[in-house]
């Protein structure tokens, strides 16, 4: 038997911030989608209905964000009356967590150096090649 979904309760301040995030065109799409999940969960929708309404998302994904919000309700409630800190906490809560796995083989600096070297080498070769091709006018 499936366990019941955690109950989501939002303060007016939290709802206002989440509604702003869900309508934002400047916020990352993942945060917008997650804000919509929390809003729908707070309105009492089931995970399956939320997943169906937000195409491309499964019930497990909806449940994950519902649980994360439910687990963080007390710390978020402690930030009442502090809109900037509350918004930062909500954005952090709805952001991706660091992923496991091996770190990359190259640092960002090494990638930049290699890209620059390859781009310049390709340009130099193209420039020399073009000098040997006669123009047909």
C-alpha positions in Angstrom: 0.0 0.0 0.0 1.3 3.5 -0.9 2.2 5.8 1.9 0.2 9.0 2.2 1.8 12.1 0.7 3.1 14.6 3.2 0.8 17.6 3.9 2.1 20.9 2.5 1.0 24.0 4.3 2.1 27.5 3.1 2.2 30.8 4.8 0.9 33.7 2.8 4.4 35.0 2.5 5.7 31.6 1.2 2.7 31.4 -1.3 3.4 34.8 -2.6 7.1 34.1 -3.2 6.3 30.7 -4.8 3.7 32.3 -7.1 6.3 34.9 -8.1 8.8 32.2 -8.9 6.3 30.2 -10.8 5.5 33.1 -13.1 9.0 34.4 -13.5 10.6 34.5 -16.9 14.0 35.1 -15.5 14.2 32.2 -13.1 15.5 28.8 -14.2 12.8 26.6 -15.7 13.6 23.9 -13.1 12.9 26.3 -10.2 9.7 27.5 -11.9 8.5 23.9 -12.3 9.3 23.0 -8.7 7.5 26.1 -7.4 4.4 25.0 -9.3 4.7 21.5 -7.8 4.7 22.9 -4.3 1.9 25.3 -5.0 -0.3 22.5 -6.4 0.6 20.2 -3.5 -0.4 22.9 -1.1 -3.7 23.1 -2.9 -4.3 19.5 -2.1 -3.7 17.9 -5.5 -2.4 14.3 -5.6 1.1 13.5 -7.0 -0.5 11.8 -10.0 -2.6 14.8 -10.9 0.4 17.1 -10.6 2.6 14.9 -12.7 -0.1 14.7 -15.4 -0.6 18.5 -15.4 3.2 19.2 -15.6 4.1 17.1 -18.7 7.4 15.4 -18.6 7.4 14.7 -14.9 6.6 11.5 -13.1 4.9 10.9 -9.8 8.2 10.0 -8.1 9.7 13.4 -9.1 6.6 15.2 -7.7 6.8 13.2 -4.5 10.5 14.0 -4.1 9.8 17.8 -4.2 6.8 17.4 -2.0 8.9 15.6 0.6 11.7 18.1 0.4 9.3 20.9 1.1 7.6 19.0 3.9 10.9 18.3 5.6 11.9 22.0 5.4 8.6 23.6 6.6 9.9 24.3 10.1 13.1 26.1 9.0 11.2 28.0 6.4 8.6 29.1 9.0 11.4 30.5 11.1 12.3 32.9 8.3 8.9 34.6 8.4 9.1 38.3 8.1 12.5 38.1 6.4 11.6 38.1 2.6 15.1 38.2 1.2 16.3 35.3 3.4 13.1 33.4 2.8 13.4 33.7 -0.9 17.1 32.6 -0.8 16.1 29.6 1.3 13.3 28.6 -1.0 15.5 28.9 -4.1 18.2 26.8 -2.4 15.6 24.2 -1.3 14.2 23.9 -4.8 17.7 23.8 -6.5 19.4 20.6 -7.5 21.7 19.0 -5.0 25.2 18.2 -6.0 25.4 15.0 -8.0 27.6 12.1 -7.2 30.2 10.7 -9.5 33.8 11.4 -10.6 34.9 15.0 -11.0 35.7 16.1 -14.5 39.1 15.3 -16.0 39.8 18.9 -16.9 39.5 22.2 -14.9 37.6 25.1 -16.4 40.9 26.8 -17.0 42.3 23.9 -19.0 39.2 23.7 -21.1 39.5 27.4 -21.9 43.1 27.0 -22.9 42.5 24.0 -25.1 39.5 25.7 -26.8 41.5 28.8 -27.4 44.4 26.8 -28.8 42.2 24.7 -31.1 40.2 27.7 -32.3 43.3 29.7 -33.2 45.0 26.7 -34.8 41.8 26.1 -36.9 41.7 29.7 -37.9 45.4 29.8 -38.8 45.0 26.7 -41.0 41.9 28.1 -42.6 43.6 31.4 -43.3 46.7 29.7 -44.9 44.4 27.3 -46.9 42.3 30.2 -48.2 45.5 32.1 -49.4 46.2 29.2 -51.8 42.7 29.1 -53.3 42.3 31.3 -56.3 39.3 33.7 -56.2 36.8 33.1 -59.0 35.4 36.5 -59.9 
